[in-house]
């Protein structure tokens, strides 16, 4: 039965919706029919996360893709960064990851790449598939259908992640790791069996119903169990992954949260030790400390809009070695410019090992400012609110790279609209906590008035 397609199913960077009401087996089948033509090749690799609907969605997509003449290599239950690895390492024409990332259990979706793990966004292909589905204009079946083959990749993926560091230099840390019942429960053991670390596992059982907490570690309430485990077991640090395990967040030995800006700075400094003078990308929500530290270490800091397909494209064009986002996405040139939480974690372990000091002491000189985190507000008229904000802070340095960034010598804020909802996203940073809180509250009062 053909599902009525909602155009909103196709987001800026992926396909995502409630299964099966919005994203059904039928839609997955029809995307499968179109995908080989979009990437201009017949060698397709597909992985999925642990959501209950993933297997049926794979079968439907694979049926469509093989009817279109593609050979579909199924790598089974993997993380999104392992799927990107498979596309790049083995030379596939395209890849599909069946996942809804950090979304609740009733959702599922797909992320797409061309060869060399190049991200496909709405602007670079997803809109073409969307429009073909709306018009019910599927490519004709191939004269000879393709086949489905299976391949296990996680040992190769582990070796790839470890190739970014000197594994013999990693100290025997005690690490609590919260997989959130997501794909890190599968990938972490394959990587850490090669390291001397003791892992305290939290929620490693693959369960796409998320019985313990949402697999979205950017929300502090989802980090509480990890923080408690670090303190209870006397761990050197704690680590949390999101549902498809491409994003990674750290807590120190005291159980205190370390945000994505600080991890970006840590990995950037480690990168510059190995590749002096390299270009380092940071998105414009990251702390001012990131470009300051990069420039001080002899690198070139490049500021970017938010969003993985934008960042990956810019990194390719500018030959950028490493890029980081406040949201826990970390990108590596030697990873086909794709993001990997696991590679970022390996680099952090290398930094902490070399420092021979508690994690809190390592980050203290890096994390010196105060940030609000991202605060979402629903508004009726986004352009009108942005105009109000710009008028209020007319004496600031303003730029419009992504929404509006309002900058003063000792604090700044960014307000940008959501791509998919009538929301404004606010981020504020101050040199002092008082400055940050005062201007955060001031901006929120205006946005929500």
ABEGO torsion letter per residue (X at the ends): XBBBBBAAABBAABBBBBOAAABBAAAAAAAAAAAAAAAGBABBBBBBBABAAAAAAAAAAAAAAAAAGBBBBBAEBBBAAAAAAAAAAAGBABBBBBBAEABBAABBBBBBBBBGGBBBBAAAGAAAAAAAAAAGBBBBBBABBBBBBBBBAAAAAAAAAAAABBAAABBBBBBBBBAGGBAAAAAAAAAAAABABBBBBBGABBBAAGAABBBBAABAAAAAAAAAAAAAAGBABBBBBBAAGABBBBBBAAGBBBBAAAAAAAAAAAAAAABBGBBBBBBAABBAAAAAAAAAAGBBBBBBBBEAAAAAAAAAAAGBABBBBAAGBBBBAAAGGBBBAAAAAAAAAAAAAAAGBBAAAAAAAABABBBAEBBBBBBABAAAAAAAAAAAAAABBBBAABEBBBBBAABBBBBBBBAABBBBBBBBBBABAAAAAAAAAAAAAAAAX
